[in-house]
Amino acid sequence: MAKRKQSGRLAREMIEAAEGLHRIGLMNKRTLDNITLRHFGPKDLPKIAPITGNQIRSMRKRAKMSQAVFARHLNLTAGYVSQLERGIKRPTGATLALLNVIKRKGIGAIL
């Protein structure tokens, strides 16, 4: 058990050091963001918000993709994307998580 406490303390101290390096300009934001989220704990994980059909359609159109191409990038069927956009079904699980990433960062984040 002592190892677990040490590794947790060590991880917190490493993250604190990385944040300090970022603050003084020796580490860029991208490098800081690449630190594994498991070290931060669940309170710092991005929130997965529900997404409406209109929002999905808007993201797809902004990416200039057909339903079939958008579905292919999300490993879904075009029919399922159509159902999501029409509000017949609501995205859950991994699909909802990917859509939240696209909403926050754009389609380029998953390509």
N, C-alpha and C positions, 0 to 999 in steps of 0.2 A: 503493500500500500504506500509506503514512503515514496517509491518511484513515481507513482501516479501524482502525488502532490507536488513532487519536484518538477515533473514534466509540465504540469499545469502552470506552475509558477514560472518555469522557464519560458513556456510559450507566451505567457502574458508579458514577461519582461522583453522578449524578442519583439513582440508586436509594439510595445511601448517604444523600444529603440527605433524600430522602423518608422513609426509615426514621427518621432523626433527628427530623424534623418530627412523625412519629407518636409517637415516644418522649416528646417533650415536650408532646404534646397538641394540636399545631396542625394535625394531619391525622388524620382518623378511619380506622379499620381498613378500611372499605369502599373509601375512596379509595386507600389504599395497595395493597389487593388488586387494584384496577383497572389497576395498572401492568402492561404487557404482559409475559407470562411469557418471551418470547424474550430479554428482557434478563437474566433470571436464569440461564439455562443449564439443561441437561438434569438436573443433579443436584437442582434444586429443583422439578421438575415433579411433580405428584401421581402416585403409583404406581397403576398399573392392576392390580388384583388380580382373580384369577378369582372368579366368582360362581356359586353353585350354584342349582339349580332351586328349592330351598326358600327361598333368600334372595330370588329373583325373585318368587316367589309372596307372600312376606311383604311385600315392598316394594309390590307391587300392591294387596294387601289393606289395607295401612296407608294407601294413597292412596285407598281406597274406590272402586276402579275395576274394571270387568269386564276380561276379557282383551282384548276388542275395543277398548275405550276406551284401555286402557294401550298396546296395539299401535299405535293411531292416533297417540298422542302420540310414540311412538318411531319412527314411519314404518315399521312392520313389519306383518305379517299376524297375525291372531288365532291362526291355526294354528301359526305360528312361535313365538309366545309360549307356546302350549300345549306345544309340543315342548321349549322351554327349561325350563319349569316341571317337566315330567316327567323331565327329564334326558336326553332322547333326543338333543338337540343342546346344544352349549355356545356361549355368546355369544362373538363375536370382534370385532375391529376397532372401528368406531364404535359398534356396539350395546353392546359391553362397556364402552367409555368412558362412554357415556351412563348405563348402569346403575350404574357406579361413582359418577358425579355424583349420581344419585338416592339411592344408598346413603349417601353422605356428607352431602348437603344437603337431601334430600327431593324430592318430585315438583315442588314449587314452583320449583325451580331451572331446570326446562326448560319450564315453562308460560308 
